């Protein structure tokens, strides 16, 4: 896992390849959103990069390595709204 800190979540539409990457209930309950893909890894935005349980769950669900990006609460709220509006 790699960690990038911090990152802005921009106003581009959610990439079609990311839609459905994570279950909606997981996105809402654990404040984690897919925001991109790079070199076979799923880039996820999180509020807490130390929550190993959530990150392990996402790696298992996606069967991919993760690149973790810490985002602000405002950016997370915006990203969750965009993701769930799919």
C-alpha positions in Angstrom: 0.0 0.0 0.0 1.2 3.5 -0.7 0.0 6.7 0.9 -0.3 10.1 -0.6 -1.2 13.1 1.5 -3.1 15.3 0.9 -5.0 15.3 -2.3 -7.8 17.4 -3.8 -10.8 15.6 -5.2 -11.8 17.5 -8.3 -15.1 18.1 -10.1 -14.6 15.6 -12.9 -17.2 12.9 -13.3 -16.6 9.6 -11.6 -14.8 7.3 -14.0 -17.1 4.5 -15.3 -14.5 1.9 -14.3 -14.8 3.0 -10.7 -18.6 2.8 -10.5 -19.5 -0.2 -8.5 -15.9 -0.8 -7.3 -17.0 -0.6 -3.7 -20.4 -1.3 -2.2 -22.4 1.8 -1.4 -22.9 0.8 2.3 -19.1 0.5 2.7 -18.5 3.9 1.0 -21.0 5.6 3.5 -20.1 3.7 6.7 -16.3 3.7 6.3 -15.9 7.0 4.5 -13.8 5.5 1.7 -14.2 6.3 -2.0 -12.5 5.1 -5.2 -11.1 8.1 -6.9 -8.9 6.6 -9.6 -6.7 3.7 -10.8 -3.0 3.7 -11.4 -0.6 0.8 -12.3 -3.3 -1.8 -11.4 -3.9 -0.3 -8.0 -7.2 1.3 -6.9 -6.7 4.8 -5.6 -9.0 5.4 -2.6 -9.7 8.6 -0.7 -10.0 8.2 3.1 -10.2 10.3 6.2 -8.2 7.9 8.3 -5.2 6.2 6.6 -4.5 4.2 9.8 -7.7 2.2 9.7 -6.1 -1.1 8.6 -9.3 -3.0 9.1 -11.2 -1.0 6.5 -8.2 -1.0 4.1 -7.9 -4.8 4.4 -11.6 -5.1 3.7 -11.4 -3.0 0.6 -8.3 -4.9 -0.7 -10.2 -8.2 -0.2 -13.4 -6.9 -1.9 -11.5 -5.4 -4.9 -8.8 -8.0 -5.0 -6.3 -5.2 -5.8 -3.6 -3.3 -4.1 -4.5 0.2 -3.0 -3.0 3.6 -3.2 -4.4 5.5 -0.2 -5.0 9.3 -0.4 -6.0 11.3 2.7 -8.7 13.8 1.9 -10.5 16.5 3.9 -14.0 15.9 5.3 -15.5 18.3 2.8 -13.8 16.6 -0.1 -15.0 13.2 1.3 -18.6 14.4 1.6 -18.4 15.7 -2.0 -16.9 12.5 -3.3 -19.4 10.3 -1.5 -22.3 12.3 -3.0 -20.8 12.0 -6.5 -20.1 8.2 -6.1 -23.6 7.5 -4.8 -25.2 9.5 -7.5 -24.0 7.0 -10.1 
